[in-house]
Structures are given as C-alpha cells and as structure tokens.
C-alpha cells in the first residue's frame, strides 16, 4: 500500500553518521534536505566547483542530534585545513547525500 500525503510529510528521518576524518578525528554528518541544497546553491558562486562542494560539505557537518554546526558562509574557515582533510570531508558529504562528483557537477548546472 502506498504512503498517504500525511505519512510522506511526517517522514523526515535525519540520518546522522559519525565518520572518521584522518588528521582530524570523528565528525558527525547528516543528509541534506532539498531546501538545504537549494540554500547552498543560492549562497555560493555556482561557477566555482570548489566553493560549491566546500559549502555543501560544510553544511553537512552537524552535532550528534543532527543540528547544523555551520552555514555556507563558514566554508572558508572550515576548509582552511590540509588538502587531505578537506578532500575527506567533501567525499564523505557527497556519499552521505547520495551524490558523487558527477552529481555535484550536475547540481552546479543551471
């Protein structure tokens, strides 16, 4: 039997996972909603692939209850780390959100 309108709207499980980031330690990340992805798209220059993926990874970081720790504007500070740490954050954020590099590239297209 298919879900009703009310069941669909009520179902919003926020998946929070703890992932180890080499050189940093464990961080919590959670899947973004469609609205949150749209907010990232509006907040950053979509012509800059690094800015988009960094902002996406930044807003994926959360506490253990799923509350966001950062906004897209915090991406510069969050990614002022060695490349390997930033790359691991991006990879994990894309994976948690069911994306891959190609999907992130598609998100930047108008």
Secondary structure, DSSP 8 states (H G I E B T S, - for coil): ----HHHHHH-----EEEEEETTTEEEEEE---HHHHHHHHHHS-TT-HHHHHHHHHHHHEE-TTS-B---GGGHHHHT-S-HHHHHHHHHHHHHHTT--HHHHHHHH--
